[in-house]
Amino acid sequence: MALSNIKEARSLSDEELLNAIAETKRELFQLRFQKAIRQLDKQVHQFKHLRHRLSQLMTVQRQRQLIALEEEAAAQATAVAAATAESVSA
């Protein structure tokens, strides 16, 4: 199993991204559980792959949040500038 590509994560919709994060967390939990009860055979490398995938997904999610916040701040700044211009000209 090769490490996943972040381009795949970026191509997901917001809902698919949330589902992928939840699924990856679930898989990681199952892997930890199998390790705890000593059912884990030669799949130790999957910890690395799942943690890597989870970090990619969460990074994409955070990038989208920051973009949305920047757009919201820009819209508010535009509204404030317009209101200030109206009050100055009045």
PDB file of N, CA, C and O in Angstrom:
ATOM      1  N   MET A   1       0.851  -1.182   0.000  1.00  0.00           N
ATOM      2  CA  MET A   1       0.000   0.000   0.000  1.00  0.00           C
ATOM      3  C   MET A   1       0.894   1.240   0.000  1.00  0.00           C
ATOM      4  O   MET A   1       1.620   1.489   0.962  1.00  0.00           O
ATOM      5  N   ALA A   2       0.838   1.984  -1.041  1.00  0.00           N
ATOM      6  CA  ALA A   2       1.645   3.192  -1.160  1.00  0.00           C
ATOM      7  C   ALA A   2       0.989   4.338  -0.397  1.00  0.00           C
ATOM      8  O   ALA A   2      -0.221   4.341  -0.168  1.00  0.00           O
ATOM      9  N   LEU A   3       1.802   5.299  -0.014  1.00  0.00           N
ATOM     10  CA  LEU A   3       1.257   6.476   0.655  1.00  0.00           C
ATOM     11  C   LEU A   3       0.346   7.222  -0.307  1.00  0.00           C
ATOM     12  O   LEU A   3       0.638   7.336  -1.497  1.00  0.00           O
ATOM     13  N   SER A   4      -0.737   7.717   0.214  1.00  0.00           N
ATOM     14  CA  SER A   4      -1.715   8.395  -0.633  1.00  0.00           C
ATOM     15  C   SER A   4      -1.205   9.768  -1.057  1.00  0.00           C
ATOM     16  O   SER A   4      -0.322  10.350  -0.428  1.00  0.00           O
ATOM     17  N   ASN A   5      -1.780  10.255  -2.121  1.00  0.00           N
ATOM     18  CA  ASN A   5      -1.385  11.524  -2.702  1.00  0.00           C
ATOM     19  C   ASN A   5      -2.342  12.611  -2.208  1.00  0.00           C
ATOM     20  O   ASN A   5      -3.551  12.390  -2.145  1.00  0.00           O
ATOM     21  N   ILE A   6      -1.814  13.762  -1.865  1.00  0.00           N
ATOM     22  CA  ILE A   6      -2.655  14.837  -1.339  1.00  0.00           C
ATOM     23  C   ILE A   6      -3.588  15.388  -2.413  1.00  0.00           C
ATOM     24  O   ILE A   6      -4.612  15.992  -2.093  1.00  0.00           O
ATOM     25  N   LYS A   7      -3.242  15.185  -3.683  1.00  0.00           N
ATOM     26  CA  LYS A   7      -4.127  15.630  -4.762  1.00  0.00           C
ATOM     27  C   LYS A   7      -5.472  14.925  -4.677  1.00  0.00           C
ATOM     28  O   LYS A   7      -6.510  15.511  -4.987  1.00  0.00           O
ATOM     29  N   GLU A   8      -5.449  13.670  -4.258  1.00  0.00           N
ATOM     30  CA  GLU A   8      -6.694  12.922  -4.093  1.00  0.00           C
ATOM     31  C   GLU A   8      -7.558  13.563  -3.014  1.00  0.00           C
ATOM     32  O   GLU A   8      -8.775  13.670  -3.169  1.00  0.00           O
ATOM     33  N   ALA A   9      -6.934  13.984  -1.929  1.00  0.00           N
ATOM     34  CA  ALA A   9      -7.676  14.606  -0.833  1.00  0.00           C
ATOM     35  C   ALA A   9      -8.251  15.950  -1.266  1.00  0.00           C
ATOM     36  O   ALA A   9      -9.364  16.305  -0.877  1.00  0.00           O
ATOM     37  N   ARG A  10      -7.507  16.689  -2.058  1.00  0.00           N
ATOM     38  CA  ARG A  10      -7.985  18.000  -2.502  1.00  0.00           C
ATOM     39  C   ARG A  10      -9.139  17.888  -3.486  1.00  0.00           C
ATOM     40  O   ARG A  10      -9.924  18.825  -3.630  1.00  0.00           O
ATOM     41  N   SER A  11      -9.248  16.757  -4.160  1.00  0.00           N
ATOM     42  CA  SER A  11     -10.322  16.586  -5.136  1.00  0.00           C
ATOM     43  C   SER A  11     -11.647  16.195  -4.485  1.00  0.00           C
ATOM     44  O   SER A  11     -12.681  16.176  -5.154  1.00  0.00           O
ATOM     45  N   LEU A  12     -11.628  15.885  -3.193  1.00  0.00           N
ATOM     46  CA  LEU A  12     -12.854  15.490  -2.499  1.00  0.00           C
ATOM     47  C   LEU A  12     -13.714  16.702  -2.168  1.00  0.00           C
ATOM     48  O   LEU A  12     -13.204  17.801  -1.953  1.00  0.00           O
ATOM     49  N   SER A  13     -15.020  16.488  -2.130  1.00  0.00           N
ATOM     50  CA  SER A  13     -15.921  17.552  -1.686  1.00  0.00           C
ATOM     51  C   SER A  13     -15.818  17.652  -0.164  1.00  0.00           C
ATOM     52  O   SER A  13     -15.193  16.804   0.473  1.00  0.00           O
ATOM     53  N   ASP A  14     -16.426  18.678   0.416  1.00  0.00           N
ATOM     54  CA  ASP A  14     -16.360  18.859   1.867  1.00  0.00           C
ATOM     55  C   ASP A  14     -16.973  17.672   2.609  1.00  0.00           C
ATOM     56  O   ASP A  14     -16.422  17.201   3.603  1.00  0.00           O
ATOM     57  N   GLU A  15     -18.110  17.197   2.120  1.00  0.00           N
ATOM     58  CA  GLU A  15     -18.778  16.067   2.774  1.00  0.00           C
ATOM     59  C   GLU A  15     -17.941  14.794   2.649  1.00  0.00           C
ATOM     60  O   GLU A  15     -17.802  14.037   3.609  1.00  0.00           O
ATOM     61  N   GLU A  16     -17.393  14.568   1.468  1.00  0.00           N
ATOM     62  CA  GLU A  16     -16.540  13.398   1.266  1.00  0.00           C
ATOM     63  C   GLU A  16     -15.289  13.488   2.131  1.00  0.00           C
ATOM     64  O   GLU A  16     -14.801  12.476   2.634  1.00  0.00           O
ATOM     65  N   LEU A  17     -14.776  14.693   2.302  1.00  0.00           N
ATOM     66  CA  LEU A  17     -13.597  14.902   3.132  1.00  0.00           C
ATOM     67  C   LEU A  17     -13.892  14.542   4.586  1.00  0.00           C
ATOM     68  O   LEU A  17     -13.096  13.862   5.233  1.00  0.00           O
ATOM     69  N   LEU A  18     -15.033  14.996   5.097  1.00  0.00           N
ATOM     70  CA  LEU A  18     -15.415  14.659   6.467  1.00  0.00           C
ATOM     71  C   LEU A  18     -15.600  13.154   6.633  1.00  0.00           C
ATOM     72  O   LEU A  18     -15.187  12.582   7.641  1.00  0.00           O
ATOM     73  N   ASN A  19     -16.216  12.520   5.647  1.00  0.00           N
ATOM     74  CA  ASN A  19     -16.407  11.069   5.704  1.00  0.00           C
ATOM     75  C   ASN A  19     -15.072  10.334   5.666  1.00  0.00           C
ATOM     76  O   ASN A  19     -14.883   9.346   6.375  1.00  0.00           O
ATOM     77  N   ALA A  20     -14.150  10.813   4.842  1.00  0.00           N
ATOM     78  CA  ALA A  20     -12.832  10.185   4.741  1.00  0.00           C
ATOM     79  C   ALA A  20     -12.054  10.337   6.047  1.00  0.00           C
ATOM     80  O   ALA A  20     -11.355   9.413   6.462  1.00  0.00           O
ATOM     81  N   ILE A  21     -12.170  11.494   6.693  1.00  0.00           N
ATOM     82  CA  ILE A  21     -11.503  11.702   7.983  1.00  0.00           C
ATOM     83  C   ILE A  21     -12.072  10.742   9.018  1.00  0.00           C
ATOM     84  O   ILE A  21     -11.321  10.099   9.751  1.00  0.00           O
ATOM     85  N   ALA A  22     -13.393  10.643   9.078  1.00  0.00           N
ATOM     86  CA  ALA A  22     -14.032   9.746  10.043  1.00  0.00           C
ATOM     87  C   ALA A  22     -13.646   8.292   9.781  1.00  0.00           C
ATOM     88  O   ALA A  22     -13.365   7.542  10.716  1.00  0.00           O
ATOM     89  N   GLU A  23     -13.634   7.906   8.530  1.00  0.00           N
ATOM     90  CA  GLU A  23     -13.286   6.523   8.175  1.00  0.00           C
ATOM     91  C   GLU A  23     -11.830   6.219   8.519  1.00  0.00           C
ATOM     92  O   GLU A  23     -11.528   5.137   9.023  1.00  0.00           O
ATOM     93  N   THR A  24     -10.938   7.147   8.256  1.00  0.00           N
ATOM     94  CA  THR A  24      -9.525   6.946   8.564  1.00  0.00           C
ATOM     95  C   THR A  24      -9.308   6.849  10.068  1.00  0.00           C
ATOM     96  O   THR A  24      -8.525   6.019  10.530  1.00  0.00           O
ATOM     97  N   LYS A  25      -9.996   7.692  10.834  1.00  0.00           N
ATOM     98  CA  LYS A  25      -9.897   7.607  12.296  1.00  0.00           C
ATOM     99  C   LYS A  25     -10.415   6.263  12.791  1.00  0.00           C
ATOM    100  O   LYS A  25      -9.842   5.665  13.702  1.00  0.00           O
ATOM    101  N   ARG A  26     -11.502   5.794  12.188  1.00  0.00           N
ATOM    102  CA  ARG A  26     -12.082   4.501  12.564  1.00  0.00           C
ATOM    103  C   ARG A  26     -11.091   3.367  12.264  1.00  0.00           C
ATOM    104  O   ARG A  26     -10.904   2.470  13.086  1.00  0.00           O
ATOM    105  N   GLU A  27     -10.464   3.412  11.094  1.00  0.00           N
ATOM    106  CA  GLU A  27      -9.482   2.389  10.722  1.00  0.00           C
ATOM    107  C   GLU A  27      -8.281   2.409  11.664  1.00  0.00           C
ATOM    108  O   GLU A  27      -7.773   1.358  12.054  1.00  0.00           O
ATOM    109  N   LEU A  28      -7.835   3.596  12.023  1.00  0.00           N
ATOM    110  CA  LEU A  28      -6.704   3.728  12.936  1.00  0.00           C
ATOM    111  C   LEU A  28      -7.057   3.164  14.309  1.00  0.00           C
ATOM    112  O   LEU A  28      -6.238   2.497  14.940  1.00  0.00           O
ATOM    113  N   PHE A  29      -8.281   3.435  14.770  1.00  0.00           N
ATOM    114  CA  PHE A  29      -8.738   2.886  16.043  1.00  0.00           C
ATOM    115  C   PHE A  29      -8.753   1.364  15.992  1.00  0.00           C
ATOM    116  O   PHE A  29      -8.286   0.704  16.920  1.00  0.00           O
ATOM    117  N   GLN A  30      -9.292   0.803  14.903  1.00  0.00           N
ATOM    118  CA  GLN A  30      -9.348  -0.655  14.758  1.00  0.00           C
ATOM    119  C   GLN A  30      -7.943  -1.259  14.759  1.00  0.00           C
ATOM    120  O   GLN A  30      -7.720  -2.320  15.343  1.00  0.00           O
ATOM    121  N   LEU A  31      -7.013  -0.592  14.116  1.00  0.00           N
ATOM    122  CA  LEU A  31      -5.638  -1.074  14.077  1.00  0.00           C
ATOM    123  C   LEU A  31      -5.017  -1.052  15.477  1.00  0.00           C
ATOM    124  O   LEU A  31      -4.332  -1.995  15.874  1.00  0.00           O
ATOM    125  N   ARG A  32      -5.259   0.020  16.212  1.00  0.00           N
ATOM    126  CA  ARG A  32      -4.748   0.093  17.589  1.00  0.00           C
ATOM    127  C   ARG A  32      -5.373  -0.999  18.455  1.00  0.00           C
ATOM    128  O   ARG A  32      -4.697  -1.607  19.285  1.00  0.00           O
ATOM    129  N   PHE A  33      -6.651  -1.237  18.255  1.00  0.00           N
ATOM    130  CA  PHE A  33      -7.354  -2.266  19.011  1.00  0.00           C
ATOM    131  C   PHE A  33      -6.766  -3.641  18.701  1.00  0.00           C
ATOM    132  O   PHE A  33      -6.534  -4.435  19.612  1.00  0.00           O
ATOM    133  N   GLN A  34      -6.527  -3.924  17.432  1.00  0.00           N
ATOM    134  CA  GLN A  34      -5.935  -5.201  17.048  1.00  0.00           C
ATOM    135  C   GLN A  34      -4.542  -5.362  17.646  1.00  0.00           C
ATOM    136  O   GLN A  34      -4.151  -6.457  18.049  1.00  0.00           O
ATOM    137  N   LYS A  35      -3.804  -4.269  17.698  1.00  0.00           N
ATOM    138  CA  LYS A  35      -2.466  -4.326  18.288  1.00  0.00           C
ATOM    139  C   LYS A  35      -2.558  -4.615  19.780  1.00  0.00           C
ATOM    140  O   LYS A  35      -1.756  -5.376  20.321  1.00  0.00           O
ATOM    141  N   ALA A  36      -3.542  -4.002  20.449  1.00  0.00           N
ATOM    142  CA  ALA A  36      -3.686  -4.176  21.891  1.00  0.00           C
ATOM    143  C   ALA A  36      -4.048  -5.617  22.256  1.00  0.00           C
ATOM    144  O   ALA A  36      -3.590  -6.138  23.273  1.00  0.00           O
ATOM    145  N   ILE A  37      -4.861  -6.251  21.433  1.00  0.00           N
ATOM    146  CA  ILE A  37      -5.246  -7.631  21.741  1.00  0.00           C
ATOM    147  C   ILE A  37      -4.390  -8.636  20.968  1.00  0.00           C
ATOM    148  O   ILE A  37      -4.729  -9.815  20.876  1.00  0.00           O
ATOM    149  N   ARG A  38      -3.305  -8.164  20.429  1.00  0.00           N
ATOM    150  CA  ARG A  38      -2.288  -8.972  19.761  1.00  0.00           C
ATOM    151  C   ARG A  38      -2.826  -9.774  18.573  1.00  0.00           C
ATOM    152  O   ARG A  38      -2.435 -10.922  18.362  1.00  0.00           O
ATOM    153  N   GLN A  39      -3.714  -9.167  17.813  1.00  0.00           N
ATOM    154  CA  GLN A  39      -4.195  -9.792  16.589  1.00  0.00           C
ATOM    155  C   GLN A  39      -3.507  -9.200  15.363  1.00  0.00           C
ATOM    156  O   GLN A  39      -3.733  -9.649  14.239  1.00  0.00           O
ATOM    157  N   LEU A  40      -2.692  -8.221  15.579  1.00  0.00           N
ATOM    158  CA  LEU A  40      -2.028  -7.542  14.469  1.00  0.00           C
ATOM    159  C   LEU A  40      -0.830  -8.370  14.017  1.00  0.00           C
ATOM    160  O   LEU A  40       0.087  -8.633  14.795  1.00  0.00           O
ATOM    161  N   ASP A  41      -0.850  -8.768  12.775  1.00  0.00           N
ATOM    162  CA  ASP A  41       0.248  -9.582  12.259  1.00  0.00           C
ATOM    163  C   ASP A  41       1.330  -8.678  11.685  1.00  0.00           C
ATOM    164  O   ASP A  41       2.015  -7.968  12.422  1.00  0.00           O
ATOM    165  N   LYS A  42       1.474  -8.709  10.404  1.00  0.00           N
ATOM    166  CA  LYS A  42       2.546  -7.962   9.750  1.00  0.00           C
ATOM    167  C   LYS A  42       2.011  -6.698   9.102  1.00  0.00           C
ATOM    168  O   LYS A  42       2.414  -6.357   7.990  1.00  0.00           O
ATOM    169  N   GLN A  43       1.119  -6.004   9.773  1.00  0.00           N
ATOM    170  CA  GLN A  43       0.496  -4.808   9.217  1.00  0.00           C
ATOM    171  C   GLN A  43       0.912  -3.548   9.972  1.00  0.00           C
ATOM    172  O   GLN A  43       0.196  -2.547   9.952  1.00  0.00           O
ATOM    173  N   VAL A  44       2.039  -3.594  10.620  1.00  0.00           N
ATOM    174  CA  VAL A  44       2.484  -2.467  11.431  1.00  0.00           C
ATOM    175  C   VAL A  44       2.698  -1.222  10.579  1.00  0.00           C
ATOM    176  O   VAL A  44       2.515  -0.105  11.062  1.00  0.00           O
ATOM    177  N   HIS A  45       3.082  -1.399   9.327  1.00  0.00           N
ATOM    178  CA  HIS A  45       3.307  -0.261   8.435  1.00  0.00           C
ATOM    179  C   HIS A  45       2.020   0.522   8.182  1.00  0.00           C
ATOM    180  O   HIS A  45       2.074   1.685   7.783  1.00  0.00           O
ATOM    181  N   GLN A  46       0.865  -0.102   8.411  1.00  0.00           N
ATOM    182  CA  GLN A  46      -0.402   0.584   8.176  1.00  0.00           C
ATOM    183  C   GLN A  46      -0.601   1.756   9.132  1.00  0.00           C
ATOM    184  O   GLN A  46      -1.304   2.708   8.795  1.00  0.00           O
ATOM    185  N   PHE A  47       0.004   1.703  10.317  1.00  0.00           N
ATOM    186  CA  PHE A  47      -0.078   2.838  11.232  1.00  0.00           C
ATOM    187  C   PHE A  47       0.461   4.089  10.553  1.00  0.00           C
ATOM    188  O   PHE A  47      -0.161   5.151  10.594  1.00  0.00           O
ATOM    189  N   LYS A  48       1.623   3.948   9.930  1.00  0.00           N
ATOM    190  CA  LYS A  48       2.247   5.083   9.252  1.00  0.00           C
ATOM    191  C   LYS A  48       1.362   5.583   8.120  1.00  0.00           C
ATOM    192  O   LYS A  48       1.160   6.788   7.973  1.00  0.00           O
ATOM    193  N   HIS A  49       0.840   4.673   7.330  1.00  0.00           N
ATOM    194  CA  HIS A  49       0.012   5.060   6.193  1.00  0.00           C
ATOM    195  C   HIS A  49      -1.272   5.759   6.638  1.00  0.00           C
ATOM    196  O   HIS A  49      -1.672   6.764   6.050  1.00  0.00           O
ATOM    197  N   LEU A  50      -1.909   5.228   7.667  1.00  0.00           N
ATOM    198  CA  LEU A  50      -3.161   5.825   8.129  1.00  0.00           C
ATOM    199  C   LEU A  50      -2.930   7.183   8.783  1.00  0.00           C
ATOM    200  O   LEU A  50      -3.710   8.112   8.573  1.00  0.00           O
ATOM    201  N   ARG A  51      -1.866   7.303   9.572  1.00  0.00           N
ATOM    202  CA  ARG A  51      -1.567   8.603  10.181  1.00  0.00           C
ATOM    203  C   ARG A  51      -1.230   9.630   9.109  1.00  0.00           C
ATOM    204  O   ARG A  51      -1.628  10.791   9.208  1.00  0.00           O
ATOM    205  N   HIS A  52      -0.500   9.207   8.093  1.00  0.00           N
ATOM    206  CA  HIS A  52      -0.144  10.096   6.987  1.00  0.00           C
ATOM    207  C   HIS A  52      -1.399  10.543   6.245  1.00  0.00           C
ATOM    208  O   HIS A  52      -1.558  11.727   5.948  1.00  0.00           O
ATOM    209  N   ARG A  53      -2.285   9.604   5.948  1.00  0.00           N
ATOM    210  CA  ARG A  53      -3.533   9.918   5.243  1.00  0.00           C
ATOM    211  C   ARG A  53      -4.393  10.863   6.078  1.00  0.00           C
ATOM    212  O   ARG A  53      -4.961  11.820   5.551  1.00  0.00           O
ATOM    213  N   LEU A  54      -4.489  10.592   7.384  1.00  0.00           N
ATOM    214  CA  LEU A  54      -5.282  11.443   8.265  1.00  0.00           C
ATOM    215  C   LEU A  54      -4.719  12.859   8.308  1.00  0.00           C
ATOM    216  O   LEU A  54      -5.476  13.829   8.277  1.00  0.00           O
ATOM    217  N   SER A  55      -3.408  12.982   8.377  1.00  0.00           N
ATOM    218  CA  SER A  55      -2.812  14.324   8.408  1.00  0.00           C
ATOM    219  C   SER A  55      -3.056  15.063   7.094  1.00  0.00           C
ATOM    220  O   SER A  55      -3.280  16.274   7.102  1.00  0.00           O
ATOM    221  N   GLN A  56      -3.017  14.358   5.977  1.00  0.00           N
ATOM    222  CA  GLN A  56      -3.311  14.995   4.693  1.00  0.00           C
ATOM    223  C   GLN A  56      -4.752  15.496   4.653  1.00  0.00           C
ATOM    224  O   GLN A  56      -5.012  16.632   4.257  1.00  0.00           O
ATOM    225  N   LEU A  57      -5.676  14.646   5.064  1.00  0.00           N
ATOM    226  CA  LEU A  57      -7.090  15.016   5.031  1.00  0.00           C
ATOM    227  C   LEU A  57      -7.371  16.208   5.943  1.00  0.00           C
ATOM    228  O   LEU A  57      -8.098  17.128   5.569  1.00  0.00           O
ATOM    229  N   MET A  58      -6.790  16.184   7.137  1.00  0.00           N
ATOM    230  CA  MET A  58      -7.023  17.274   8.080  1.00  0.00           C
ATOM    231  C   MET A  58      -6.353  18.565   7.610  1.00  0.00           C
ATOM    232  O   MET A  58      -6.857  19.655   7.879  1.00  0.00           O
ATOM    233  N   THR A  59      -5.227  18.451   6.914  1.00  0.00           N
ATOM    234  CA  THR A  59      -4.567  19.632   6.355  1.00  0.00           C
ATOM    235  C   THR A  59      -5.441  20.282   5.296  1.00  0.00           C
ATOM    236  O   THR A  59      -5.596  21.503   5.280  1.00  0.00           O
ATOM    237  N   VAL A  60      -6.009  19.478   4.419  1.00  0.00           N
ATOM    238  CA  VAL A  60      -6.893  20.007   3.376  1.00  0.00           C
ATOM    239  C   VAL A  60      -8.116  20.657   4.013  1.00  0.00           C
ATOM    240  O   VAL A  60      -8.565  21.714   3.571  1.00  0.00           O
ATOM    241  N   GLN A  61      -8.653  20.021   5.050  1.00  0.00           N
ATOM    242  CA  GLN A  61      -9.818  20.580   5.745  1.00  0.00           C
ATOM    243  C   GLN A  61      -9.469  21.942   6.350  1.00  0.00           C
ATOM    244  O   GLN A  61     -10.245  22.890   6.231  1.00  0.00           O
ATOM    245  N   ARG A  62      -8.323  22.040   6.988  1.00  0.00           N
ATOM    246  CA  ARG A  62      -7.911  23.299   7.611  1.00  0.00           C
ATOM    247  C   ARG A  62      -7.639  24.375   6.557  1.00  0.00           C
ATOM    248  O   ARG A  62      -7.974  25.541   6.766  1.00  0.00           O
ATOM    249  N   GLN A  63      -7.043  24.001   5.442  1.00  0.00           N
ATOM    250  CA  GLN A  63      -6.804  24.966   4.368  1.00  0.00           C
ATOM    251  C   GLN A  63      -8.117  25.545   3.862  1.00  0.00           C
ATOM    252  O   GLN A  63      -8.213  26.745   3.604  1.00  0.00           O
ATOM    253  N   ARG A  64      -9.119  24.699   3.722  1.00  0.00           N
ATOM    254  CA  ARG A  64     -10.429  25.175   3.271  1.00  0.00           C
ATOM    255  C   ARG A  64     -11.068  26.095   4.303  1.00  0.00           C
ATOM    256  O   ARG A  64     -11.712  27.079   3.942  1.00  0.00           O
ATOM    257  N   GLN A  65     -10.894  25.781   5.586  1.00  0.00           N
ATOM    258  CA  GLN A  65     -11.423  26.654   6.638  1.00  0.00           C
ATOM    259  C   GLN A  65     -10.757  28.021   6.585  1.00  0.00           C
ATOM    260  O   GLN A  65     -11.431  29.045   6.701  1.00  0.00           O
ATOM    261  N   LEU A  66      -9.446  28.045   6.413  1.00  0.00           N
ATOM    262  CA  LEU A  66      -8.720  29.315   6.370  1.00  0.00           C
ATOM    263  C   LEU A  66      -9.117  30.145   5.158  1.00  0.00           C
ATOM    264  O   LEU A  66      -9.241  31.366   5.254  1.00  0.00           O
ATOM    265  N   ILE A  67      -9.316  29.495   4.027  1.00  0.00           N
ATOM    266  CA  ILE A  67      -9.754  30.213   2.825  1.00  0.00           C
ATOM    267  C   ILE A  67     -11.120  30.830   3.055  1.00  0.00           C
ATOM    268  O   ILE A  67     -11.359  31.974   2.671  1.00  0.00           O
ATOM    269  N   ALA A  68     -12.022  30.077   3.682  1.00  0.00           N
ATOM    270  CA  ALA A  68     -13.363  30.594   3.964  1.00  0.00           C
ATOM    271  C   ALA A  68     -13.292  31.779   4.926  1.00  0.00           C
ATOM    272  O   ALA A  68     -14.017  32.759   4.752  1.00  0.00           O
ATOM    273  N   LEU A  69     -12.428  31.700   5.935  1.00  0.00           N
ATOM    274  CA  LEU A  69     -12.273  32.810   6.879  1.00  0.00           C
ATOM    275  C   LEU A  69     -11.705  34.048   6.193  1.00  0.00           C
ATOM    276  O   LEU A  69     -12.137  35.166   6.472  1.00  0.00           O
ATOM    277  N   GLU A  70     -10.745  33.853   5.302  1.00  0.00           N
ATOM    278  CA  GLU A  70     -10.165  34.986   4.575  1.00  0.00           C
ATOM    279  C   GLU A  70     -11.205  35.651   3.684  1.00  0.00           C
ATOM    280  O   GLU A  70     -11.265  36.878   3.601  1.00  0.00           O
ATOM    281  N   GLU A  71     -12.020  34.845   3.021  1.00  0.00           N
ATOM    282  CA  GLU A  71     -13.068  35.398   2.161  1.00  0.00           C
ATOM    283  C   GLU A  71     -14.093  36.163   2.984  1.00  0.00           C
ATOM    284  O   GLU A  71     -14.569  37.220   2.570  1.00  0.00           O
ATOM    285  N   GLU A  72     -14.431  35.627   4.148  1.00  0.00           N
ATOM    286  CA  GLU A  72     -15.387  36.298   5.029  1.00  0.00           C
ATOM    287  C   GLU A  72     -14.815  37.621   5.537  1.00  0.00           C
ATOM    288  O   GLU A  72     -15.522  38.628   5.582  1.00  0.00           O
ATOM    289  N   ALA A  73     -13.545  37.618   5.914  1.00  0.00           N
ATOM    290  CA  ALA A  73     -12.905  38.842   6.394  1.00  0.00           C
ATOM    291  C   ALA A  73     -12.816  39.883   5.283  1.00  0.00           C
ATOM    292  O   ALA A  73     -13.002  41.074   5.529  1.00  0.00           O
ATOM    293  N   ALA A  74     -12.538  39.442   4.077  1.00  0.00           N
ATOM    294  CA  ALA A  74     -12.470  40.371   2.945  1.00  0.00           C
ATOM    295  C   ALA A  74     -13.841  40.976   2.664  1.00  0.00           C
ATOM    296  O   ALA A  74     -13.946  42.164   2.360  1.00  0.00           O
ATOM    297  N   ALA A  75     -14.880  40.171   2.762  1.00  0.00           N
ATOM    298  CA  ALA A  75     -16.241  40.670   2.539  1.00  0.00           C
ATOM    299  C   ALA A  75     -16.624  41.680   3.615  1.00  0.00           C
ATOM    300  O   ALA A  75     -17.251  42.698   3.318  1.00  0.00           O
ATOM    301  N   GLN A  76     -16.253  41.406   4.854  1.00  0.00           N
ATOM    302  CA  GLN A  76     -16.545  42.341   5.941  1.00  0.00           C
ATOM    303  C   GLN A  76     -15.766  43.636   5.764  1.00  0.00           C
ATOM    304  O   GLN A  76     -16.297  44.720   6.007  1.00  0.00           O
ATOM    305  N   ALA A  77     -14.516  43.530   5.345  1.00  0.00           N
ATOM    306  CA  ALA A  77     -13.704  44.727   5.133  1.00  0.00           C
ATOM    307  C   ALA A  77     -14.291  45.581   4.019  1.00  0.00           C
ATOM    308  O   ALA A  77     -14.284  46.809   4.110  1.00  0.00           O
ATOM    309  N   THR A  78     -14.794  44.953   2.982  1.00  0.00           N
ATOM    310  CA  THR A  78     -15.423  45.680   1.880  1.00  0.00           C
ATOM    311  C   THR A  78     -16.686  46.378   2.357  1.00  0.00           C
ATOM    312  O   THR A  78     -16.949  47.523   1.987  1.00  0.00           O
ATOM    313  N   ALA A  79     -17.468  45.684   3.182  1.00  0.00           N
ATOM    314  CA  ALA A  79     -18.703  46.272   3.704  1.00  0.00           C
ATOM    315  C   ALA A  79     -18.397  47.451   4.623  1.00  0.00           C
ATOM    316  O   ALA A  79     -19.092  48.467   4.578  1.00  0.00           O
ATOM    317  N   VAL A  80     -17.379  47.327   5.442  1.00  0.00           N
ATOM    318  CA  VAL A  80     -16.994  48.414   6.348  1.00  0.00           C
ATOM    319  C   VAL A  80     -16.475  49.602   5.548  1.00  0.00           C
ATOM    320  O   VAL A  80     -16.787  50.749   5.867  1.00  0.00           O
ATOM    321  N   ALA A  81     -15.691  49.337   4.520  1.00  0.00           N
ATOM    322  CA  ALA A  81     -15.163  50.416   3.686  1.00  0.00           C
ATOM    323  C   ALA A  81     -16.292  51.145   2.969  1.00  0.00           C
ATOM    324  O   ALA A  81     -16.264  52.370   2.847  1.00  0.00           O
ATOM    325  N   ALA A  82     -17.276  50.402   2.498  1.00  0.00           N
ATOM    326  CA  ALA A  82     -18.414  51.021   1.817  1.00  0.00           C
ATOM    327  C   ALA A  82     -19.232  51.857   2.791  1.00  0.00           C
ATOM    328  O   ALA A  82     -19.678  52.951   2.447  1.00  0.00           O
ATOM    329  N   ALA A  83     -19.430  51.353   3.998  1.00  0.00           N
ATOM    330  CA  ALA A  83     -20.186  52.092   5.004  1.00  0.00           C
ATOM    331  C   ALA A  83     -19.438  53.355   5.426  1.00  0.00           C
ATOM    332  O   ALA A  83     -20.052  54.400   5.639  1.00  0.00           O
ATOM    333  N   THR A  84     -18.137  53.260   5.546  1.00  0.00           N
ATOM    334  CA  THR A  84     -17.321  54.417   5.910  1.00  0.00           C
ATOM    335  C   THR A  84     -17.360  55.463   4.804  1.00  0.00           C
ATOM    336  O   THR A  84     -17.448  56.659   5.081  1.00  0.00           O
ATOM    337  N   ALA A  85     -17.297  55.024   3.569  1.00  0.00           N
ATOM    338  CA  ALA A  85     -17.340  55.950   2.437  1.00  0.00           C
ATOM    339  C   ALA A  85     -18.684  56.664   2.376  1.00  0.00           C
ATOM    340  O   ALA A  85     -18.737  57.850   2.050  1.00  0.00           O
ATOM    341  N   GLU A  86     -19.760  55.966   2.681  1.00  0.00           N
ATOM    342  CA  GLU A  86     -21.088  56.578   2.682  1.00  0.00           C
ATOM    343  C   GLU A  86     -21.221  57.613   3.795  1.00  0.00           C
ATOM    344  O   GLU A  86     -21.796  58.683   3.593  1.00  0.00           O
ATOM    345  N   SER A  87     -20.685  57.285   4.971  1.00  0.00           N
ATOM    346  CA  SER A  87     -20.813  58.214   6.091  1.00  0.00           C
ATOM    347  C   SER A  87     -19.940  59.454   5.893  1.00  0.00           C
ATOM    348  O   SER A  87     -20.303  60.540   6.344  1.00  0.00           O
ATOM    349  N   VAL A  88     -18.810  59.307   5.233  1.00  0.00           N
ATOM    350  CA  VAL A  88     -17.926  60.440   4.976  1.00  0.00           C
ATOM    351  C   VAL A  88     -18.538  61.358   3.921  1.00  0.00           C
ATOM    352  O   VAL A  88     -18.453  62.580   4.044  1.00  0.00           O
ATOM    353  N   SER A  89     -19.147  60.792   2.897  1.00  0.00           N
ATOM    354  CA  SER A  89     -19.719  61.602   1.825  1.00  0.00           C
ATOM    355  C   SER A  89     -21.059  62.221   2.227  1.00  0.00           C
ATOM    356  O   SER A  89     -21.519  63.162   1.581  1.00  0.00           O
ATOM    357  N   ALA A  90     -21.673  61.720   3.257  1.00  0.00           N
ATOM    358  CA  ALA A  90     -22.982  62.252   3.663  1.00  0.00           C
ATOM    359  C   ALA A  90     -22.885  63.453   4.522  1.00  0.00           C
ATOM    360  O   ALA A  90     -23.907  64.002   4.933  1.00  0.00           O
TER     361      ALA A  90
END
